[in-house]
Amino acid sequence: MNKFILLSFDVEEFDIPLEYNYNIDINEQLKIGKQGLDAMLPVIDSFNISTTMFTTANFALHFPNDVKTMSDKHEIASHTFYHTTFNNQDLLLSKQKLEEISGKKVVGLRMPRMRFIEMKEVINAGYSYDSSIHPTWIPGRYNNRHLPRTFYKDDGMLRIPASVSPNFRIPLFWLAFKNYPYWFFKKLVLQTLQKDGYVCLYFHPWEFTNIHNYNLPNYVKKYCGEALQNRLYKLIKDLQPHGEYISIQNFIQQKNLLKL
């Protein structure tokens, strides 16, 4: 049976310092987000693989040519309109703007910070799938250990959770990639891939530029910039023999998941 590796990136404004009471204006947020994208894209494109770019409409409006170019190789999905603020109408507005800029249909959604959203709102906005679920416990954020680990339907909407390990639901997201020993992260990813037949991992472009000078916890800025670029390159190379890199949209089509 074919196994699939779903790499995804939340292409967004670098607003995480605001969570730690570090003021950063929108122009700097966009600049750091763009610097990270410019650092990260050569790494993944050197492998000629397809990923999913969950992009805020605000970022796309500031860098439309970059988003249009990405859409030639990668799926463009919605990360709503702004990363810091949200209204329900942003679901449709972001989808429309991303489609206008990319020239491609936008079918996927991921809410910033995996924020809760009613599936009826996602359906009404015209999306085919949602990837806003992390089925684990992140202290201070959410406790989703009761939810399915793998794809499922929720009120008629297909949901593609971020992957966690099979036995103890150890998260395999961006903070894990930075802070676990590399061998341990890779081991958990391969276990998940073997058990589920696919793995869904997510990162942020801003991690791949130098953010050491910002007042952020060490667990956030550990392995940023070139060190993280090298770590990502190694991960993609090491996982390549074990599965096919594919966008979430193409994964859904190959597995015929909309017929569930």
N, C-alpha and C positions, 0 to 999 in steps of 0.2 A: 504494500500500500504506500502511495506517495505521502510524504510528510512535507509540511509547509512552515516556513518561517515568515511571520508577519512583522516586519519592522515598521514602526510608525514614529513620527516626530511631530511634536506640538509646536508649530511655527507661529511664534507669538511675540508680543512685546515683553521685554525683560522687566517685569514688574515685581518679581519675587522679593526685592529689597523692601518693598512697601509692607510686606508681611512682618518684617522685623524692624519696623519703625525707622527705616532708612529712606529718606526722601530722594526720589529720583524722578526727573521730569520725563514727559512722554517722548521728547526728542532723543534723550539718552536711552530710554527703553528701546526705542526702535533701532537706534544705532547699534546697540549691543546685540539685539536680536538678529540684525542683518550681518554683523561681523561673525556671529556664530554660524549662521547659515552658510556664509562664504567659506568658513573653515570646515564645516561638516560635509557639504555636498561633494567636494572632491574625493573624500574618503569612500562614500557609498557609491559614487559614480565610477570609481576605479574598478569596481566589481561588475558594473553593468547590470545592476539588479533593480527591481521595482519595489518601492515602498509606498506608504501612505503618509501624506503630509496634511495633518489637521491644522488648518491655517485660519487665523482670525482675518475677517474682512478688513479690519483696520490695517493690519500688516500688508495685506495684498494691495490695498489702495495706495500705500506709500511705495511699494516695490512691485508694481504690476508686471514689469518685464521679467523679473525673476520668477514670479509665480507662473506666468505663462510658459516660460522655458522649462520649469520643473514639471509642468503638466504633460510635457512630451514623454517623460520617462516614468513619472510617479503619479499616483492618484492624489488629486486635490480633494480634501474633505473639509468640513466646516469645524472650526473651533469657536464658533459664534462670532459676534461682531468685534467686541473688545474683550481683552482678557481680564480686565479689572472689574468691569461692570456688566450687568446682564439684565435684559428684559425679554419676555417671551417673544416679542416681535422680532428680536434679533435672530431667531432661528431661521425665519424665512428671508429676512433682509440679508443675512450673511450668505445664505445659499445663493440668492439671486446675484449678489455682487461677485462672489467667487466664480460663478458660472459665466458671468459677463467677462471677467478678466481672463479666466483660463480657456474659455471657449469649449469647456467640457461640462458634462452633467455632473453635479455634485450629489452624491447619494448617501454619504456617511456623516455622522456627527460625533464629536467628543466634546463634552462640556469642560470648560476650564476647571482645573483642580478636581475633576470627577464629581462636579457638583450634581446634586439630585435634580432631576427633571422629570415631569410627568410624560409618560410615553405618548399620551394622546396629543400633547403639544408637538412632539417630534413627528408623529404621523401627520398631523394637520399641516405641518410645514413642508411635507413632501419628501422626507428622508426614507431610505430603504433599510438602514441599519444604524444602530447606536453603539458606540464603544466607550461609554462613560461609566463603566462598572469595573471596580477593582475588588474582587471577591475575597478580601482579607481584612485584617484589622490594622489600621494605621492610627495610633493614639492621637487624639485631638482632631482627627479628620473624619473618619467613618469606621463603622464596623459592619462589613458585608459578608461575614463568614457563613451566614445562612443562605447565601445566594449560590446558584450553580457556578462551577469553575469554568465551564466551557459554554459554547454558544447555546442560546435558548431563546424562546419567544416570551415576551412580556407585554401583555395587553395587545397582542398582534404585531409588536415590533420586534424584529430580530436584534438581539444584543450579542456583541462580541466582547467579552470581558478581557481585560488585561490579564496575562497569565500569572498564576501562582503555582507553587509546587503541588504535586498530587497528595502527599501525605499530611503535611502540616500547614498547607497554604502559606508557605513562605513567599513573600512578594518578590517578583522578578522585575521590578520597575527601575526607573533611572537612579534612584537613591541606592538601591541594592547593587547596581552595576558599579557605582562609585565606591561603595563601602565594604562589600563582601570581598574576601580574597578572590582573585580572578578564577582560580581553579574550582572554587566552591560555586560561584555563580554559573560557570559553564556546566558543571555537573548537574545543577538543578535544572537548567534549561534543557539539557539533553534528556533528563528523566521525564520532564514535562512533555517534550516532543515525542518521546517513545510512548508515553501513556496516552496522550490526547491526539496524536497525529498532527498536531500543529502547536505553535507557540506564538503568542502575541506580546511583543516587547515595545516599550515606548520611552522616548528620550525627548530632550529639548535642544534645538540648535544652540541657544545661548550657553549651554554647558561647554561647548567646544571652542569657546574663546576664553581669554584670560579674565576671570572675575575675582581674582584674589584680593583686589583692593576694595571690594565692597564689604560692608559690615554684615556678613552672612555667617551662619554657623559653619564650622569646619566640615560637617558632614554634607553640606550643600555644595561647597566649592572645592572639595577634595577631587583630585583628578579632573581638573578643568583644562581648557586650552589644549596644547599639543599633547600632553600626557593622556588626555581622554580621547583625543583623535587616534592616537596609537592603540589605545585599549579597544576602541571600536573596530579599528582595522583588524586587529587580532581576532576579535569575536566573530566578525563576519567571515573571515578566512577559516577559522576553526569550525564553525557551524556548517560551512558550505557543503562538506561531504555528506551531511546528515539530513538535508532537506532543501527544498526549492524556495528561494526568496520570491515572494509574491505580494501584491497589494491586497488589502482586505477586500476590496471590491471584486478582484479576480478570484480570490479564495472563495467568496460567497457564490460566484458564478460556477466555479469548478465543482463545488460541493452541492450545488443546487439548494442552498439553504433557505432561499425565499419560499420554497415549497413546503417547508416544515409545518 
